[in-house]
């Protein structure tokens, strides 16, 4: 087995350990706030990428009109 693949092999015991460590570090009250922040960040990222793709399509249309 390749040694580079070992960190990618995550099973249930590793996931449980990660969850326990996160709970110990942040506490039960902070986790919903963290998830809310993560969700709003992802939402903003999706909106920004949609806006950018719309801007690019408008630019492409302008270039086609000029030709």
N, C-alpha and C positions, 0 to 999 in steps of 0.2 A: 504494500500500500504506500502511496506517495505521502510524504510528510506534510506537503502543502495542503492536502485535502482534509487532514485531521481537524483543523478549526471549523471547517464547514459542516462537520457531522454533529449536528445539535439534535439531541433527543429530548424526551420528556423530563428526565432528571435535570438536565442543564437548563431547560426553560423554567422549571420550578425554582431552581437556585437563583436564576436571574431575577425572577419576580420577587423572591424573598429579599434579595439584596436591594432591589429598588424600593421595596416597602420600608426596609430599615433605613435607607438613606433619606428618603423624602417624606415618609410618613403617609398615613392613609388620607389625610386632609389635603395634602399638596398634589396628589396624583390627579384628581379631577381637574384642577387648575392647569396642570401641565398638559393634560390631554386636550383641554379646551383651547389652549394656546397653540398646540400642534395642529388641531383641526382648523383653526382660523388661519393659521399660516399656510396650510395646504390649500384652503379655499382661495386665499389671496393669490397664491402661485398659479392656480388653475385659471382664475379670472385674468391675470396678467398675461398668461400664455395665450389665452383666447383672444385678448385684445391685440396682442402682437401679431398673431396670425391674420387677424382681420386687417391690420395696417399693412401687412405684407401683400395681401391680396389686392388691396386698394392701389398700392404702388405698382403692382404688376399690371393692373388694368390701365393705369395712367401711361405706363411705358408702351403698352399695346396700342393705345389711342394715338400716341405720338408717332409711332411707326406708320 
